Amino acid sequence: MKPETYLRRMGAVRSALAPSGVDLCLISPGSDLAYLTGYGIPGDERLLVLALGAGEAFLLANELYREQVKDLPVPALVFWRDGEDPYDTLRDEIRRRGGAAQIAVSDTMPSVFALTIASRLGAALRPAGFLTRPLRQYKDEEEIRAIAAGSRAADEALRAALAPGREWIGRAEYEFAGELAREMRRRGLENPDIHAAAGPGAAVPHHKTGNALIADGSCLLIDFVGSHEGYYTDMTRTVHFGPPDEEFRAVYAIVLGAHLAAEEAARPGNLLEDIDIAAGEYIAARGYGAAFTHRTGHGIGLDVHEGASVMAGEKTPLAPGLVFSIEPGIYLPGRFGVRIENLVAMTAGGRKTLHAFPRELLVY
């Protein structure tokens, strides 16, 4: 992103402070800080915060991180050294810029920082998500481009990992996950997180990949995420090794039908809940409503789950810039599960599906 993009984002947060009754916003390491400044290094026990208020914005950081933060598009950089008290420095810098009685802090700020800030500054705190979520909800063209590129890389990585076909029979879930992670990294996807669930494990929506073996006559559900230029992609496919029985084929067809119905509901003028209702009604009408145990999707961006979700009661309009998953599933405990997930972006021209990997049942 260009420096002016980050300056514009910081300016939008500052503009929202006064109407909300907040004097100052303190952002600690995490996705909000990455969104506002481009700084994506995880935090540690040393206090590091971006301060956005009516006065000059500044970033407080330990001297250890001088090189990493020196080029950030922040008007002022303030450093402290090990052995010094960063909260005294933070208090003094805030007072020098006019003080603050009401402070918003990152939703994910560690409590040891937030509680100490509240005590030492004598300020009331509230979560800052109400300031940053509206900005992050609708992506710009650069953000959608990054998510789309990551989604294409994910398609290619899964295709490569599945290429051995029946050679996977008798091997463990963790082996498949490891191979998929390697294929993802080869294509520039970072932070791979993979749930590979064989057979009955696929009936657990967030199954933990382990030693279970991929078996002939059984399914493999693959749910995986990775980031490209900081933005995440997320997809799921369920494949089968050996000929599936009639019930598996029927369940797969229902999940695919629900996925397509939900995708069709993703059109301008509708709300996020309309997508969830379309998937849920399709599955319920075919007798498996109780086996669809989760929402139809979630927003995505710098976090795997961010912004509004695709679920009943969610009135967020499907306007350009919204990016979310569509992932209905049916889970039959002790037997098998099926889930199909793609990412969708709303653009000025309507819906754009970001994955091209086949959604039809693949049998190896």
N, C-alpha and C positions, 0 to 999 in steps of 0.2 A: 504494500500500500504506500501511496505517496504521503509525505509529511503533512500536506494540507488536509488529507483525509482524516488523519488523527487529530489535527487541530480543530477541524470542524466538529468531530465527535465530542471532544472535550468541551468545546463551546456550547454544544447542545445540552450537555449535562449542567454546565454552569447557568445556562438560561433557565433551566427548569428548577433551580434551587429556590429562588424567592417565592414563586407561586406555590411551592409545596411547604413553605415554612421552614426550610432547612438552610442553615448558614454555610455548611461546609460538607463536602463529600470526600471521604478517605477510601481509596481503592488499594487493596493489597494484592500481591501476586495471585494470578488466576486468569480466567478467561475475560473478565471485565477489563483488567489492566492490559491484556493483550489487545483487546478491541480498541481501547482508548489511546494506547501508545505504541503498540507493536512489541512490547516487552513480554516474552512468553516463558521466562525462566521460572521454575517452581520456587516457592518461598522456602525459607528455613527458619531457624529460631531468631534470626535478626530482623528487627522491624524495618520494613520497606513499604512506603505508602505514597501514592499520588494524592495530593491535596488540591481539590478544586473548590474554590469559593469566590467571593466577590472580589477579593484582592488577587494579586499575581499567583498563578498556579505554580506549584513546585513539587518536586519529587524528593523525598527523604530516603536515603539509602546508606548502607554501611560502606565504608571505604573499599571493602573487598570487591564490591560490584561496580566500582567507578568505570572500568573499561566497558562493561556491558551496557551501562546506562548513558554514557557520555554523549551519544548521538541521538538520544530520544528527542522528539519534538516537544519538549516541555520547557517553558520559559526559564525556570530556575531549578538548579540541582543543589541539594543540601546534603552534606555527608557527615557521618559520625563514625568514630573508630571504636573498636573493641575496647571495653573498659570505660567508655563514656555512657551516659544515660540518654538513649535516643528520645525518651518521652519528654525530658526537659527541652531538648532541641526542638521537638515537634511543637510543644507548647509555646515556646518563644517565637518560632516562625509564624505560628497561627496568630498570636497576639500582635506581632509586628504588622500583620496584614488585616487587622481589624477585629480579631477574636471570633469566637463561635460558641453559641449556647446550644444549638441544635445541630447534631452531626449525624450524617448517614455514613455507614461503613459497609464494605463489601459483604454480601450475604454469606460468603465463604471465609471471611476473615476468622482466623483462629481465636477462640474465646480468650486465650491468654493475652492477646493483643487488644481485643475489643474491651475487655473488662478493665485492663490497665489504663487504656485511653480514657474511658469514662471516669475512672477514679482520679487520674492525675490531672485531667483537663476540667473536671467538674461539669461535664456536658451530658446531656441526654442523647442517647444513641438510638438509631433505627436502621433497619436494613436498607441498603441502597438499591436493591433490585428494582424498585418502582421507578428509579431514574434511568437505569441502564436497559432494562428489559424492553421498553417500547422502542428504543433505538436499535437494538439487536434483532428484534422480531422480524422486520422486513429487510432483506438483504439487498445490497446494491449489485450492479452488474459484475463487479470484480469478485465479490463474495460468491455469487452464483457460479461464475466461471471456475473458481477454485473447487467448489463442491462437485461440479459436473466433471471436471478433470479427474478428481479423485474417484468418482464413481466409475468412470471409464477404466481407470487403472484397476479398480476392484473387480470389475467384470473380467478383465484379462487375467488377473491373478487367480481367480476361482477357476477359470477355464483351464489354466495351466496346472493347477493343483489336482484337478479331477482327471487330467489327461491319462494317467495310468489306468483308469477305469477299474476293472475287476482285480487288478493287482493290489488294491486297497483291502480286499477281503482278508480277514484274519489279522489285520494290523490295528493298532489302538487309536482311539480318538486323538490322544495327544500327539501322535505321529502325524496325523493329517493336519492338525492345527499348526504344528511346527513347519510343515511344508508350505501351507498356505501363508504363514507369516513370512517365510523366506521369499515367496513369490510376490508378496505385497511390497516388501522392502526393495526388491529388484526393480519395481516400478515406481519407486519414490514415495510409497505410502509409509508414514511413520506411525508410531504408537499402535501397532496392531493389537487388537483384543478379539479373541476368537472363541466362540462357543461351538464346539463340534459335539453333537449328541447322537449316539448310535442307538438304533432300536428303541427300547423302552425309555432310554434317556431323552429321546425327542419329545416325550410327553411332559417333560418338565420345562416350562417356557424359558427359564434362565438356568438350564442345566450347566453344571460345572464340568468342563472337559477333564477326562481322567483316563483310566486304563481300560475302559470298556472296549471290546473289540468290534470292529465293523464286520457284520456277518452277511453271508449270502442269504437272500430271502428277507432282508431287513432294510430299513431306511437309515439315512444319515442326514440330520438337520444341521446346517451350517449358517450360523449367525455371526457376522464379523464386521468390525469397524476399523478404520485407519484414517489418518489425517494427511491432507495435502495442503501445503502453504498455511497450515494451522487450522484448516477447516475440515470437518469430519465427513466421511461417507459411511453409510450403514446399509447393509443388505443381508437378506436371508434367502437361502434356497434349501429345499428338501429333495434329495435324490434317493434312488432305490437301487440296491444291488440284487440282481436276480428278478424274475417276474413277480410283481406285486399281486396280492390276492385281491378279490373283488372289492372288499371293504376299503382297503387302502386306496385303490383307484377311485372309488366313489368319494371318499373323504378329500382326496387331493383335488378332484374336480370341483367339489363344493368350495374349498378354500380358494382355488383359482377363480371361480365364479364370483366369490365375495370380493376378491382383490380387484377384479375388473369392474364390478359394480361400484366399489368405492372409488376407483380411479375415474369412472364416468361422472361421479358426483363431485369430483374436484374441478369445478368450473366457476368462472366469475359469477358473482351474485349469490353463491352459496356460502355457507359457514363451515367451519371445521367440523362441527357436530354432524352436518349432513353426510359427511364421508363415513363417519363412525356408524351412523344410523343405517346407511346403505349396506355396509358390510354385515352388521349385526342382524338386520332383517333377512338378508339373503341366507345366512347360516341358520338362523332360527326356523325359517320356513322349511328347511330340509331336515329338521329334527336334531340338530347339534348345537342349539343355542347355549346350553349349559356347559358345553365343552370349549366355548370361545370365552376365555377367562380374563381378557385384558382389553385395553383400549385399542383402537385400530392404528394409532401411530403417535408420533411425537415430533416436535420441532427439532431442528438440528442446525449446527453452525460451528462456532468455536468450541462448543460442548456437544457431546453426543446427544444429550437431551437438553434442549433450551427452548424457552418461549412456550407458547401455548401448545397443548396436546390435541390430538385428533380423537375427541371423546365426546360423549353425550353431555350437553350443557355448555359446551365451549362455543361461544358466539363470535369468535374472531372471524372476520370476513376474509374470503379468499381473494386477496388483492395482490398485485404484482410485488414480488420480493419475498413472499412467504415460501419457505422450504420445509418440507415435512416428509415423514415416512408413511407408507401404507403397508400394513403388515398383519392382516388377519390370520388367525390360526385356529386349529382344532386339536385338542389334546386328550388322548384316551389313556389314562394312567395304567402303567404296567404293560402297555402294548406299543403304541407309537404316537407320534405327533406330526403335524404338518403346518409349516408357516412359510409364506412367500412375502418377501419385503423388497420394495423399491423406494427410492426417493423421488419426490415430485417437487418441481419449482413452479410457482405461479409467475407468469411473465405478462407483459403487455399484450402478447398474442394469445394468452390462455395458458393451459396446462402444458408442462414439459416434463416428460419422464426422463430421469437422468441415468437409468441403467438400461442396457441392451441385452443382458444375459437372458437366455430363454426362461420363460416362466412355466412352460409346459413341462410335464413330468419327464425327467431324464432317468432312464433305466440302464444300468451297466451290467 
